[in-house]
């Protein structure tokens, strides 16, 4: 066994063979890169989420990128596509 063989990390069983283009597949190249696109929330997730305080339905405010709970009077921010559903992260609604 050569020194080169002993310095290679062991491959995990069932690991996919990799090539020089790792991380730069056609799928990655076609994904949106703008900030707005990365902050979007999956619509299926929005159907499942409720206000953590009142357990009522939330409304999505695309302009402010927030989930709004009118019942609690709070707006929960969305950061990197992830809703921050804690009271400390929410801002009071200014109706």
Secondary structure, DSSP 4 states (H G I P E B T S, - for coil): --HHHHTSPPPPTTPPP--TTTT--HHHHHS--SHHHHH---HHHHHH-B-TTT--B-EEETTTTEEEETTTTEEEEEETTEE--SGGG-EE---
